[in-house]
Amino acid sequence: MEQTRNKDQKCPVVLLLDTSGSMAGAPIAELNAGLTKLKEDILCDPLLANRLEIGIVAFDDEGRVERPIDLISGESNFPTLSVGGTTNLVGGMNIAMTLVEDRKSFYKANGEQYYRPFIVLITDGAPTNTSDEIDALDAQIQSKSDEKRFVFLPFATTGVDNTGMQLLAKLTAQSADERLKNRGTVYLIKDVSKFGEIFAFVSASVGAAMNQGGTASASLPIDVAQPVTFDLST
């Protein structure tokens, strides 16, 4: 049975990463390089090393846990991701949500405090799931976000066409104002070489949350990724 390493308040982050066939070549190489850099950055920051817990879920034909949620140490081995298959985002997201809930149960059983978890999606293609599966996932994400169970941050590369981007925007948790206006926002990564900077933004957001009572306020440079908002009524 896993034992807690320290009693610091933890922040679990699940990286939900597309490993479908279209990620072959530069995208998967940059994704693996970004993960290596993320580990180095966390180890250089004592606060993050003691509080930020990283889990990795990959998805192609199906989702799978590549790394359970845990702290990063010098002995931690990050997976080297490989590609192949379709883009079963629903399968991956369901596993990511289960991973988060299981980790929260672990904290509670051990008397640990925790910050609201993050699930960070990086994909280069539209989901290959059915419309019914997407609608069910959309309802789940919105409900769990309203209950403050996690923060969902979706990032897509330029490999995702406009229709795919709009579909991803549909899955984002909408604020009350966005719901009223029927709008959703997804973040566009213009260059796969920026994957490492996306991970750096995520760790900075977690650091900001820790320093500001749970409110993340790190800024995302426009040259790394830009928000794209869609009218979901069309």
C-alpha positions in Angstrom: 0.0 0.0 0.0 1.3 3.4 -1.0 2.5 5.6 1.9 2.4 9.4 1.9 5.9 11.0 1.4 5.1 14.3 3.2 2.0 16.1 4.6 2.3 19.2 2.3 -1.0 20.1 0.6 -0.9 18.3 -2.8 -2.1 19.3 -6.3 -2.7 16.4 -8.7 -2.3 17.0 -12.4 -3.2 14.5 -15.1 -1.7 15.0 -18.5 -4.1 13.6 -21.0 -1.9 13.0 -24.1 -2.9 12.1 -27.7 -0.8 9.2 -29.0 -2.8 8.5 -32.2 -1.1 7.8 -35.5 -1.2 11.4 -36.6 1.2 12.3 -33.7 4.0 10.4 -35.5 7.3 12.2 -36.2 8.0 15.7 -34.7 4.8 15.9 -32.5 5.6 12.8 -30.5 9.3 13.6 -30.3 8.4 17.1 -28.9 5.9 15.7 -26.5 8.5 13.3 -25.0 11.1 16.0 -24.9 8.5 18.3 -23.1 7.9 15.6 -20.5 11.6 15.3 -19.8 11.9 19.1 -19.4 8.8 19.1 -17.1 10.5 16.6 -14.7 13.7 18.7 -14.7 11.7 21.9 -14.0 9.8 20.3 -11.1 12.9 19.0 -9.5 14.4 22.5 -9.6 11.5 23.9 -7.6 11.3 22.6 -4.0 7.6 23.7 -3.6 6.5 21.9 -6.7 8.7 18.8 -5.9 6.9 18.5 -2.6 3.4 19.3 -3.7 2.8 18.8 -7.5 1.8 15.2 -8.3 1.8 14.2 -12.0 -0.1 11.4 -13.7 0.0 10.6 -17.4 -2.8 9.1 -19.4 -2.3 8.4 -23.1 -5.1 7.7 -25.6 -5.3 6.3 -29.2 -7.6 3.4 -29.9 -8.2 3.3 -26.1 -7.0 5.1 -23.0 -4.3 3.8 -20.6 -2.4 5.0 -17.6 1.2 5.6 -18.5 2.1 7.0 -15.0 -0.1 7.0 -11.9 -0.5 10.3 -10.0 2.6 10.8 -7.8 5.3 13.2 -6.8 8.3 13.6 -9.0 11.7 12.5 -7.6 15.1 12.0 -9.2 14.3 8.3 -9.5 11.0 8.9 -11.2 10.7 7.4 -14.7 8.6 9.2 -17.2 7.3 7.0 -20.0 8.5 7.3 -23.6 5.3 7.6 -25.6 4.8 5.9 -28.9 2.0 6.4 -31.5 -0.6 4.4 -33.4 -4.3 4.1 -33.8 -7.3 6.5 -33.6 -8.3 9.3 -31.3 -10.4 7.8 -28.6 -10.6 11.0 -26.4 -13.6 9.8 -24.5 -11.8 6.6 -23.4 -8.8 8.7 -22.3 -10.8 11.3 -20.5 -12.8 8.7 -18.6 -9.6 7.2 -17.3 -8.2 10.6 -16.4 -11.3 11.5 -14.4 -11.2 8.1 -12.6 -7.5 8.6 -11.8 -8.3 12.0 -10.2 -11.2 10.7 -8.1 -9.1 7.8 -6.9 -6.2 10.1 -5.9 -8.6 12.3 -4.0 -9.9 9.3 -2.1 -6.2 8.4 -1.2 -5.7 11.9 0.2 -8.8 11.7 2.3 -7.9 8.3 3.6 -4.5 9.6 4.7 -5.8 12.9 6.1 -4.1 15.0 3.4 -5.3 18.4 2.1 -5.3 19.0 -1.7 -5.8 21.7 -4.2 -8.4 21.3 -7.0 -6.9 18.8 -9.6 -6.1 19.7 -13.2 -6.7 17.6 -16.3 -4.6 18.9 -19.2 -5.5 17.7 -22.7 -3.0 17.9 -25.6 -4.3 16.6 -29.0 -3.7 17.0 -32.7 -6.9 15.5 -33.9 -10.7 15.6 -33.5 -12.1 12.8 -31.3 -13.2 9.7 -33.3 -15.9 8.9 -30.8 -19.6 9.0 -31.6 -21.7 12.1 -31.1 -23.6 10.3 -28.3 -20.3 9.6 -26.5 -19.2 13.2 -26.9 -22.5 14.5 -25.6 -22.2 12.2 -22.5 -18.6 13.3 -21.9 -19.6 17.0 -22.3 -22.3 16.6 -19.6 -19.8 14.8 -17.3 -17.1 17.5 -17.6 -19.6 20.3 -17.1 -21.1 18.6 -14.0 -17.8 17.8 -12.4 -16.5 21.3 -13.1 -19.6 22.8 -11.5 -18.9 20.7 -8.5 -15.2 22.0 -8.5 -13.8 18.4 -8.9 -11.2 19.5 -11.4 -10.0 22.2 -13.8 -10.0 21.0 -17.5 -7.5 22.7 -19.8 -7.8 21.6 -23.5 -5.0 22.3 -26.0 -5.0 21.4 -29.7 -2.4 21.7 -32.4 -3.0 23.2 -35.9 -3.6 19.6 -37.0 -7.1 19.9 -35.7 -9.4 21.4 -38.3 -12.1 24.0 -37.4 -14.8 21.4 -37.0 -12.6 19.5 -34.6 -11.7 22.6 -32.7 -15.4 23.4 -32.2 -16.0 19.9 -31.0 -13.2 20.3 -28.4 -14.6 23.7 -27.4 -18.0 22.0 -26.7 -16.2 19.7 -24.2 -14.8 22.6 -22.2 -16.4 23.5 -18.8 -18.3 26.7 -19.4 -18.6 29.5 -17.0 -22.1 30.9 -16.2 -21.5 33.7 -18.7 -20.2 31.4 -21.4 -23.2 29.1 -20.9 -25.6 32.0 -21.3 -23.9 33.0 -24.5 -23.4 29.3 -25.6 -19.7 29.7 -26.1 -16.7 27.5 -25.5 -12.9 28.0 -25.6 -10.0 25.8 -26.6 -6.3 26.7 -26.8 -4.5 26.5 -30.1 -0.9 25.5 -30.1 0.7 26.9 -33.3 3.9 24.9 -33.1 4.5 21.5 -31.6 7.9 22.7 -30.4 5.9 24.6 -27.8 4.8 21.5 -25.9 7.5 22.0 -23.3 6.3 25.5 -22.7 2.7 24.3 -22.3 3.9 22.0 -19.5 5.8 24.9 -18.0 2.6 27.0 -18.0 0.8 24.2 -16.3 3.4 23.9 -13.5 3.4 27.8 -13.2 -0.4 27.7 -12.9 -0.2 25.1 -10.1 2.5 27.2 -8.4 0.2 30.2 -8.6 -2.7 28.2 -7.1 -0.5 27.2 -4.2 0.6 30.7 -3.5 -2.9 32.3 -3.9 -5.2 30.1 -1.9 -6.2 27.8 -4.8 -6.6 30.4 -7.6 -4.4 29.9 -10.6 -3.3 33.1 -12.3 -0.3 32.3 -14.5 -0.4 33.9 -17.9 -0.1 31.9 -21.1 2.1 33.6 -23.7 0.3 34.2 -27.0 3.2 32.8 -28.9 2.8 29.5 -27.1 -1.0 29.0 -27.4 -3.9 31.3 -28.0 -7.5 30.9 -26.9 -10.0 30.3 -29.6 -13.7 30.8 -28.7 -16.5 29.2 -30.6 -20.2 29.9 -30.8 -21.7 26.5 -29.9 -25.2 27.3 -31.1 -24.2 27.0 -34.8 
